[in-house]
């Protein structure tokens, strides 16, 4: 594997030995290789080079930026199989998830940005309010260098998702991928190098910088804005680091998403959406449906159908001879977290309806697709993010109860509602506290790229995707121009005897409620103005 340090720019000369990140395939525990760590000192140099390259990039037209995105898209399409295989090997996910959950959303994001990016970023005319002699505009200017700090669950998508709008908005981008998928992220540098070479742009504009938390922290201090995707605990650390430099941050954190099955839901549809909701990427999905809140009337039918479907799932190394539905846990730590949360729930009285244990331990880091019912209120799995293939089913007595349970965690990323009633869907959507909600399908809000994506509460703040996401990569600069080629000076000095009265009565003339009040104020204003003119003030 080519290392990222060798791509785009030369590593810093140093006498200290370069630290290496060991990389493993979690589905087979095969060692894949090692990737060098970019030290904080080298990172700062990389940022400086990116900053220099950005000076010319910020002046490029939208057409030139679209050309670069087009080349990135070409690379993705041409190398789709290789990129998917790289991700499968590094993250242990299925080939289908790599294609549908990584390559596809990134292609859609590029298509969307090419189609809509300019519309969102071109100077926008606004009302100048009181200043009838002025023209008002917002200019969406690039910020400089945007740092993308990414987790391991979607190695390709977590990197390209934020990079595409950031680059299109005229920024340089430094990407710090998760150390747990450094092997594949090192390959991704070639996507950008290839596109930038073809466009005749410097490679320094997009650089992958591998490393651990220390490298990420150095990026927070050096960049002009950070788009962080990761855990709540590290989101807090990012804020702590950013406080010193006042680096603005977007935080895309974890979730404990609710999936509400109403008693009028189409059970077959709900069951299949549920399977996608929790078993895609073995549940290592920020949007994973971690809590299935099922109303009484649908409970038995829903539970028996998902148990049936779950017991049919095949699990194993995704690149082996057999077709598999569910892959591995990407990190051994995550496997331990899932195992611990399930054991805690079971010890406290939860019923295991499927799975509940490690799978194929002789091969790799697998946790069997699991269903838990009757989970007691004090089980940690009801509050802490599981990030694993565990369907937790909770019974609800009706709409109010379902909403109460849905909103009862510290998170608020996304949610799903299954119902045949449009009015009920609307009611529930209104009452669920989350950054997004899908009705009658799982997770489609993410693929509708005009929609903003992000969370509330412990799931973070700021948005990726859509107009909000691309504008988040800019400084929305407020500008007022002259409307006419002539104008008088707006003189406030020296302060005149009647200036205060004139100001007060002007305010009353504009803002008083009722015509009588306004006319009265206008009269007093005229009087004060007259005195001012007479008095020479
Ligand atoms: P993590 O927080 O452990 O790591 C994320 C990234 O932050 C990694 O690159 C890591 O090296 C870096 N990092 C860690 N400490 C840092 C520090 N002090 N300063 C700077 N950088 C630091 O997250 P993870 O375990 O890789 O990913 C799983 C988490 O990500 C889950 O909570 C999941 O829900 C969340 N996630 C959220 C979204 C979303 O869009 N909301 C998407 C995917 C994953």
Boltz pocket constraint, residues with backbone or C-beta under 6 A from the ligand:
constraints:
  - pocket:
      binder: B
      contacts: [[A, 149], [A, 150], [A, 151], [A, 152], [A, 153], [A, 158], [A, 176], [A, 177], [A, 178], [A, 179], [A, 211], [A, 212], [A, 213], [A, 214], [A, 215], [A, 216], [A, 217], [A, 220], [A, 229], [A, 230], [A, 231], [A, 232], [A, 234], [A, 235], [A, 237], [A, 238], [A, 241], [A, 251], [A, 252], [A, 253], [A, 254], [A, 255], [A, 285], [A, 286], [A, 385], [A, 387], [A, 413], [A, 455], [A, 459]]
      max_distance: 6.0
